Amino acid sequence: LIYMRAYVMSGRMSNAKTVFLRAVNAVPWSKSVWLYGLSHIRHVFTANERSALIDVMREKEITIRTDMYEILLESAVDA
């Protein structure tokens, strides 16, 4: 999380995305990694990428609360 936070603070979002994906691969059970990545570098991912990440979270049995209206609105905007 330290590297991801440093990249977010410096505005290097593509590097933060890379660190996030590596962290998810290394420690997929860490809910804090998932939540930080999806909340702070959310705009770097497309709606399809975010949806795929949420599906992976479900597979790993990491639960989150989502607003279905927001998800449907994002998919409509990106389509």
Backbone atoms as SQL, in Angstrom:
CREATE TABLE atoms (id INTEGER PRIMARY KEY, chain TEXT, resi INTEGER, resn TEXT, atom TEXT, x REAL, y REAL, z REAL);
INSERT INTO atoms VALUES
  (1, 'A', 1, 'LEU', 'N', 0.808, -1.204, 0.000),
  (2, 'A', 1, 'LEU', 'CA', 0.000, 0.000, 0.000),
  (3, 'A', 1, 'LEU', 'C', 0.851, 1.268, 0.000),
  (4, 'A', 2, 'ILE', 'N', 2.026, 1.193, 0.572),
  (5, 'A', 2, 'ILE', 'CA', 2.875, 2.382, 0.663),
  (6, 'A', 2, 'ILE', 'C', 3.254, 2.883, -0.725),
  (7, 'A', 3, 'TYR', 'N', 3.678, 1.970, -1.605),
  (8, 'A', 3, 'TYR', 'CA', 4.056, 2.379, -2.952),
  (9, 'A', 3, 'TYR', 'C', 2.853, 2.911, -3.722),
  (10, 'A', 4, 'MET', 'N', 1.724, 2.244, -3.567),
  (11, 'A', 4, 'MET', 'CA', 0.524, 2.686, -4.264),
  (12, 'A', 4, 'MET', 'C', 0.137, 4.089, -3.805),
  (13, 'A', 5, 'ARG', 'N', 0.183, 4.321, -2.508),
  (14, 'A', 5, 'ARG', 'CA', -0.135, 5.655, -1.982),
  (15, 'A', 5, 'ARG', 'C', 0.837, 6.700, -2.495),
  (16, 'A', 6, 'ALA', 'N', 2.121, 6.358, -2.554),
  (17, 'A', 6, 'ALA', 'CA', 3.131, 7.301, -3.033),
  (18, 'A', 6, 'ALA', 'C', 2.870, 7.680, -4.492),
  (19, 'A', 7, 'TYR', 'N', 2.541, 6.699, -5.308),
  (20, 'A', 7, 'TYR', 'CA', 2.252, 6.990, -6.708),
  (21, 'A', 7, 'TYR', 'C', 0.975, 7.813, -6.860),
  (22, 'A', 8, 'VAL', 'N', -0.029, 7.529, -6.062),
  (23, 'A', 8, 'VAL', 'CA', -1.270, 8.306, -6.116),
  (24, 'A', 8, 'VAL', 'C', -0.994, 9.746, -5.711),
  (25, 'A', 9, 'MET', 'N', -0.226, 9.930, -4.647),
  (26, 'A', 9, 'MET', 'CA', 0.082, 11.288, -4.165),
  (27, 'A', 9, 'MET', 'C', 0.891, 12.079, -5.191),
  (28, 'A', 10, 'SER', 'N', 1.757, 11.390, -5.932),
  (29, 'A', 10, 'SER', 'CA', 2.578, 12.088, -6.927),
  (30, 'A', 10, 'SER', 'C', 1.882, 12.205, -8.281),
  (31, 'A', 11, 'GLY', 'N', 0.687, 11.625, -8.399),
  (32, 'A', 11, 'GLY', 'CA', -0.079, 11.727, -9.630),
  (33, 'A', 11, 'GLY', 'C', 0.320, 10.734, -10.707),
  (34, 'A', 12, 'ARG', 'N', 1.115, 9.759, -10.368),
  (35, 'A', 12, 'ARG', 'CA', 1.560, 8.748, -11.339),
  (36, 'A', 12, 'ARG', 'C', 0.595, 7.565, -11.292),
  (37, 'A', 13, 'MET', 'N', -0.565, 7.771, -11.870),
  (38, 'A', 13, 'MET', 'CA', -1.655, 6.811, -11.739),
  (39, 'A', 13, 'MET', 'C', -1.404, 5.503, -12.492),
  (40, 'A', 14, 'SER', 'N', -0.703, 5.557, -13.609),
  (41, 'A', 14, 'SER', 'CA', -0.434, 4.304, -14.328),
  (42, 'A', 14, 'SER', 'C', 0.498, 3.420, -13.499),
  (43, 'A', 15, 'ASN', 'N', 1.438, 4.035, -12.789),
  (44, 'A', 15, 'ASN', 'CA', 2.312, 3.262, -11.899),
  (45, 'A', 15, 'ASN', 'C', 1.524, 2.713, -10.713),
  (46, 'A', 16, 'ALA', 'N', 0.586, 3.505, -10.196),
  (47, 'A', 16, 'ALA', 'CA', -0.252, 3.051, -9.087),
  (48, 'A', 16, 'ALA', 'C', -1.098, 1.862, -9.527),
  (49, 'A', 17, 'LYS', 'N', -1.602, 1.900, -10.755),
  (50, 'A', 17, 'LYS', 'CA', -2.398, 0.790, -11.287),
  (51, 'A', 17, 'LYS', 'C', -1.548, -0.479, -11.385),
  (52, 'A', 18, 'THR', 'N', -0.313, -0.329, -11.855),
  (53, 'A', 18, 'THR', 'CA', 0.594, -1.474, -11.957),
  (54, 'A', 18, 'THR', 'C', 0.873, -2.081, -10.594),
  (55, 'A', 19, 'VAL', 'N', 1.145, -1.228, -9.601),
  (56, 'A', 19, 'VAL', 'CA', 1.415, -1.713, -8.250),
  (57, 'A', 19, 'VAL', 'C', 0.169, -2.388, -7.675),
  (58, 'A', 20, 'PHE', 'N', -0.999, -1.814, -7.935),
  (59, 'A', 20, 'PHE', 'CA', -2.249, -2.410, -7.461),
  (60, 'A', 20, 'PHE', 'C', -2.434, -3.812, -8.029),
  (61, 'A', 21, 'LEU', 'N', -2.251, -3.953, -9.325),
  (62, 'A', 21, 'LEU', 'CA', -2.446, -5.264, -9.958),
  (63, 'A', 21, 'LEU', 'C', -1.422, -6.283, -9.452),
  (64, 'A', 22, 'ARG', 'N', -0.191, -5.839, -9.216),
  (65, 'A', 22, 'ARG', 'CA', 0.814, -6.744, -8.641),
  (66, 'A', 22, 'ARG', 'C', 0.447, -7.140, -7.221),
  (67, 'A', 23, 'ALA', 'N', -0.064, -6.179, -6.445),
  (68, 'A', 23, 'ALA', 'CA', -0.446, -6.466, -5.060),
  (69, 'A', 23, 'ALA', 'C', -1.613, -7.439, -5.007),
  (70, 'A', 24, 'VAL', 'N', -2.584, -7.252, -5.895),
  (71, 'A', 24, 'VAL', 'CA', -3.735, -8.147, -5.946),
  (72, 'A', 24, 'VAL', 'C', -3.284, -9.556, -6.323),
  (73, 'A', 25, 'ASN', 'N', -2.318, -9.646, -7.202),
  (74, 'A', 25, 'ASN', 'CA', -1.791, -10.947, -7.597),
  (75, 'A', 25, 'ASN', 'C', -1.019, -11.602, -6.442),
  (76, 'A', 26, 'ALA', 'N', -0.280, -10.798, -5.686),
  (77, 'A', 26, 'ALA', 'CA', 0.542, -11.334, -4.600),
  (78, 'A', 26, 'ALA', 'C', -0.281, -11.684, -3.359),
  (79, 'A', 27, 'VAL', 'N', -1.227, -10.820, -2.997),
  (80, 'A', 27, 'VAL', 'CA', -2.036, -11.036, -1.791),
  (81, 'A', 27, 'VAL', 'C', -3.522, -10.813, -2.104),
  (82, 'A', 28, 'PRO', 'N', -4.130, -11.740, -2.844),
  (83, 'A', 28, 'PRO', 'CA', -5.517, -11.532, -3.271),
  (84, 'A', 28, 'PRO', 'C', -6.530, -11.536, -2.132),
  (85, 'A', 29, 'TRP', 'N', -6.156, -11.991, -0.958),
  (86, 'A', 29, 'TRP', 'CA', -7.073, -12.040, 0.185),
  (87, 'A', 29, 'TRP', 'C', -7.069, -10.739, 0.993),
  (88, 'A', 30, 'SER', 'N', -6.203, -9.790, 0.652),
  (89, 'A', 30, 'SER', 'CA', -6.084, -8.545, 1.418),
  (90, 'A', 30, 'SER', 'C', -7.157, -7.547, 0.991),
  (91, 'A', 31, 'LYS', 'N', -8.169, -7.407, 1.820),
  (92, 'A', 31, 'LYS', 'CA', -9.275, -6.510, 1.511),
  (93, 'A', 31, 'LYS', 'C', -8.813, -5.053, 1.458),
  (94, 'A', 32, 'SER', 'N', -7.834, -4.683, 2.285),
  (95, 'A', 32, 'SER', 'CA', -7.363, -3.296, 2.288),
  (96, 'A', 32, 'SER', 'C', -6.709, -2.926, 0.956),
  (97, 'A', 33, 'VAL', 'N', -5.998, -3.853, 0.334),
  (98, 'A', 33, 'VAL', 'CA', -5.400, -3.597, -0.978),
  (99, 'A', 33, 'VAL', 'C', -6.499, -3.366, -2.001),
  (100, 'A', 34, 'TRP', 'N', -7.491, -4.241, -2.006),
  (101, 'A', 34, 'TRP', 'CA', -8.603, -4.107, -2.945),
  (102, 'A', 34, 'TRP', 'C', -9.328, -2.772, -2.777),
  (103, 'A', 35, 'LEU', 'N', -9.672, -2.449, -1.540),
  (104, 'A', 35, 'LEU', 'CA', -10.459, -1.245, -1.299),
  (105, 'A', 35, 'LEU', 'C', -9.676, 0.019, -1.618),
  (106, 'A', 36, 'TYR', 'N', -8.404, 0.047, -1.254),
  (107, 'A', 36, 'TYR', 'CA', -7.598, 1.234, -1.559),
  (108, 'A', 36, 'TYR', 'C', -7.487, 1.410, -3.070),
  (109, 'A', 37, 'GLY', 'N', -7.185, 0.326, -3.758),
  (110, 'A', 37, 'GLY', 'CA', -7.037, 0.413, -5.207),
  (111, 'A', 37, 'GLY', 'C', -8.310, 0.834, -5.905),
  (112, 'A', 38, 'LEU', 'N', -9.417, 0.228, -5.538),
  (113, 'A', 38, 'LEU', 'CA', -10.677, 0.545, -6.205),
  (114, 'A', 38, 'LEU', 'C', -11.228, 1.912, -5.824),
  (115, 'A', 39, 'SER', 'N', -10.824, 2.435, -4.687),
  (116, 'A', 39, 'SER', 'CA', -11.335, 3.754, -4.311),
  (117, 'A', 39, 'SER', 'C', -10.428, 4.891, -4.771),
  (118, 'A', 40, 'HIS', 'N', -9.112, 4.704, -4.730),
  (119, 'A', 40, 'HIS', 'CA', -8.206, 5.803, -5.049),
  (120, 'A', 40, 'HIS', 'C', -7.734, 5.845, -6.498),
  (121, 'A', 41, 'ILE', 'N', -7.700, 4.720, -7.159),
  (122, 'A', 41, 'ILE', 'CA', -7.286, 4.748, -8.569),
  (123, 'A', 41, 'ILE', 'C', -8.407, 4.236, -9.463),
  (124, 'A', 42, 'ARG', 'N', -9.616, 4.397, -9.004),
  (125, 'A', 42, 'ARG', 'CA', -10.806, 3.912, -9.700),
  (126, 'A', 42, 'ARG', 'C', -10.923, 4.467, -11.115),
  (127, 'A', 43, 'HIS', 'N', -10.623, 5.740, -11.295),
  (128, 'A', 43, 'HIS', 'CA', -10.813, 6.373, -12.600),
  (129, 'A', 43, 'HIS', 'C', -9.810, 5.900, -13.653),
  (130, 'A', 44, 'VAL', 'N', -8.766, 5.192, -13.247),
  (131, 'A', 44, 'VAL', 'CA', -7.780, 4.656, -14.187),
  (132, 'A', 44, 'VAL', 'C', -8.339, 3.426, -14.907),
  (133, 'A', 45, 'PHE', 'N', -9.241, 2.725, -14.257),
  (134, 'A', 45, 'PHE', 'CA', -9.827, 1.513, -14.820),
  (135, 'A', 45, 'PHE', 'C', -11.080, 1.839, -15.626),
  (136, 'A', 46, 'THR', 'N', -11.295, 1.082, -16.682),
  (137, 'A', 46, 'THR', 'CA', -12.553, 1.214, -17.420),
  (138, 'A', 46, 'THR', 'C', -13.647, 0.508, -16.614),
  (139, 'A', 47, 'ALA', 'N', -14.882, 0.712, -17.013),
  (140, 'A', 47, 'ALA', 'CA', -15.997, 0.056, -16.316),
  (141, 'A', 47, 'ALA', 'C', -15.883, -1.459, -16.423),
  (142, 'A', 48, 'ASN', 'N', -15.445, -1.943, -17.572),
  (143, 'A', 48, 'ASN', 'CA', -15.286, -3.393, -17.750),
  (144, 'A', 48, 'ASN', 'C', -14.185, -3.934, -16.848),
  (145, 'A', 49, 'GLU', 'N', -13.081, -3.185, -16.712),
  (146, 'A', 49, 'GLU', 'CA', -11.992, -3.623, -15.825),
  (147, 'A', 49, 'GLU', 'C', -12.456, -3.648, -14.370),
  (148, 'A', 50, 'ARG', 'N', -13.189, -2.596, -13.961),
  (149, 'A', 50, 'ARG', 'CA', -13.710, -2.558, -12.589),
  (150, 'A', 50, 'ARG', 'C', -14.658, -3.716, -12.344),
  (151, 'A', 51, 'SER', 'N', -15.511, -3.996, -13.311),
  (152, 'A', 51, 'SER', 'CA', -16.448, -5.110, -13.182),
  (153, 'A', 51, 'SER', 'C', -15.698, -6.433, -13.054),
  (154, 'A', 52, 'ALA', 'N', -14.656, -6.605, -13.854),
  (155, 'A', 52, 'ALA', 'CA', -13.852, -7.828, -13.779),
  (156, 'A', 52, 'ALA', 'C', -13.155, -7.938, -12.426),
  (157, 'A', 53, 'LEU', 'N', -12.660, -6.823, -11.915),
  (158, 'A', 53, 'LEU', 'CA', -12.011, -6.842, -10.600),
  (159, 'A', 53, 'LEU', 'C', -13.005, -7.207, -9.502),
  (160, 'A', 54, 'ILE', 'N', -14.213, -6.681, -9.582),
  (161, 'A', 54, 'ILE', 'CA', -15.233, -7.004, -8.591),
  (162, 'A', 54, 'ILE', 'C', -15.610, -8.482, -8.685),
  (163, 'A', 55, 'ASP', 'N', -15.642, -9.016, -9.905),
  (164, 'A', 55, 'ASP', 'CA', -15.906, -10.456, -10.066),
  (165, 'A', 55, 'ASP', 'C', -14.818, -11.294, -9.418),
  (166, 'A', 56, 'VAL', 'N', -13.568, -10.882, -9.568),
  (167, 'A', 56, 'VAL', 'CA', -12.458, -11.602, -8.931),
  (168, 'A', 56, 'VAL', 'C', -12.588, -11.527, -7.413),
  (169, 'A', 57, 'MET', 'N', -13.010, -10.354, -6.912),
  (170, 'A', 57, 'MET', 'CA', -13.217, -10.224, -5.467),
  (171, 'A', 57, 'MET', 'C', -14.275, -11.204, -4.989),
  (172, 'A', 58, 'ARG', 'N', -15.341, -11.355, -5.761),
  (173, 'A', 58, 'ARG', 'CA', -16.392, -12.313, -5.389),
  (174, 'A', 58, 'ARG', 'C', -15.844, -13.732, -5.373),
  (175, 'A', 59, 'GLU', 'N', -15.023, -14.063, -6.375),
  (176, 'A', 59, 'GLU', 'CA', -14.428, -15.401, -6.425),
  (177, 'A', 59, 'GLU', 'C', -13.544, -15.659, -5.210),
  (178, 'A', 60, 'LYS', 'N', -12.842, -14.625, -4.755),
  (179, 'A', 60, 'LYS', 'CA', -11.957, -14.750, -3.596),
  (180, 'A', 60, 'LYS', 'C', -12.723, -14.606, -2.278),
  (181, 'A', 61, 'GLU', 'N', -14.048, -14.418, -2.387),
  (182, 'A', 61, 'GLU', 'CA', -14.943, -14.264, -1.240),
  (183, 'A', 61, 'GLU', 'C', -14.619, -13.041, -0.392),
  (184, 'A', 62, 'ILE', 'N', -14.221, -11.968, -1.076),
  (185, 'A', 62, 'ILE', 'CA', -14.013, -10.677, -0.426),
  (186, 'A', 62, 'ILE', 'C', -15.277, -9.876, -0.686),
  (187, 'A', 63, 'THR', 'N', -15.992, -9.550, 0.367),
  (188, 'A', 63, 'THR', 'CA', -17.285, -8.886, 0.193),
  (189, 'A', 63, 'THR', 'C', -17.141, -7.378, 0.310),
  (190, 'A', 64, 'ILE', 'N', -17.923, -6.685, -0.497),
  (191, 'A', 64, 'ILE', 'CA', -17.988, -5.226, -0.444),
  (192, 'A', 64, 'ILE', 'C', -19.435, -4.811, -0.639),
  (193, 'A', 65, 'ARG', 'N', -19.723, -3.596, -0.266),
  (194, 'A', 65, 'ARG', 'CA', -21.056, -3.044, -0.501),
  (195, 'A', 65, 'ARG', 'C', -20.961, -2.164, -1.728),
  (196, 'A', 66, 'THR', 'N', -21.854, -2.390, -2.660),
  (197, 'A', 66, 'THR', 'CA', -21.865, -1.586, -3.877),
  (198, 'A', 66, 'THR', 'C', -23.250, -1.028, -4.107),
  (199, 'A', 67, 'ASP', 'N', -23.292, 0.082, -4.759),
  (200, 'A', 67, 'ASP', 'CA', -24.541, 0.703, -5.148),
  (201, 'A', 67, 'ASP', 'C', -24.845, 0.242, -6.571),
  (202, 'A', 68, 'MET', 'N', -25.835, -0.600, -6.725),
  (203, 'A', 68, 'MET', 'CA', -26.151, -1.168, -8.039),
  (204, 'A', 68, 'MET', 'C', -26.506, -0.086, -9.056),
  (205, 'A', 69, 'TYR', 'N', -27.173, 0.973, -8.610),
  (206, 'A', 69, 'TYR', 'CA', -27.528, 2.058, -9.523),
  (207, 'A', 69, 'TYR', 'C', -26.255, 2.692, -10.092),
  (208, 'A', 70, 'GLU', 'N', -25.255, 2.891, -9.252),
  (209, 'A', 70, 'GLU', 'CA', -23.994, 3.480, -9.698),
  (210, 'A', 70, 'GLU', 'C', -23.297, 2.580, -10.718),
  (211, 'A', 71, 'ILE', 'N', -23.297, 1.298, -10.481),
  (212, 'A', 71, 'ILE', 'CA', -22.664, 0.350, -11.402),
  (213, 'A', 71, 'ILE', 'C', -23.394, 0.348, -12.741),
  (214, 'A', 72, 'LEU', 'N', -24.714, 0.325, -12.705),
  (215, 'A', 72, 'LEU', 'CA', -25.492, 0.342, -13.948),
  (216, 'A', 72, 'LEU', 'C', -25.288, 1.657, -14.711),
  (217, 'A', 73, 'LEU', 'N', -25.209, 2.767, -13.988),
  (218, 'A', 73, 'LEU', 'CA', -24.994, 4.066, -14.612),
  (219, 'A', 73, 'LEU', 'C', -23.620, 4.123, -15.278),
  (220, 'A', 74, 'GLU', 'N', -22.591, 3.604, -14.606),
  (221, 'A', 74, 'GLU', 'CA', -21.245, 3.596, -15.192),
  (222, 'A', 74, 'GLU', 'C', -21.202, 2.750, -16.441),
  (223, 'A', 75, 'SER', 'N', -21.865, 1.573, -16.429),
  (224, 'A', 75, 'SER', 'CA', -21.835, 0.736, -17.625),
  (225, 'A', 75, 'SER', 'C', -22.578, 1.394, -18.764),
  (226, 'A', 76, 'ALA', 'N', -23.637, 2.127, -18.467),
  (227, 'A', 76, 'ALA', 'CA', -24.380, 2.824, -19.522),
  (228, 'A', 76, 'ALA', 'C', -23.548, 3.951, -20.112),
  (229, 'A', 77, 'VAL', 'N', -22.777, 4.640, -19.298),
  (230, 'A', 77, 'VAL', 'CA', -21.945, 5.746, -19.771),
  (231, 'A', 77, 'VAL', 'C', -20.807, 5.224, -20.641),
  (232, 'A', 78, 'ASP', 'N', -20.184, 4.128, -20.228),
  (233, 'A', 78, 'ASP', 'CA', -19.048, 3.575, -20.971),
  (234, 'A', 78, 'ASP', 'C', -19.469, 2.866, -22.245),
  (235, 'A', 79, 'ALA', 'N', -20.735, 2.484, -22.347),
  (236, 'A', 79, 'ALA', 'CA', -21.196, 1.734, -23.540),
  (237, 'A', 79, 'ALA', 'C', -21.397, 2.625, -24.738);
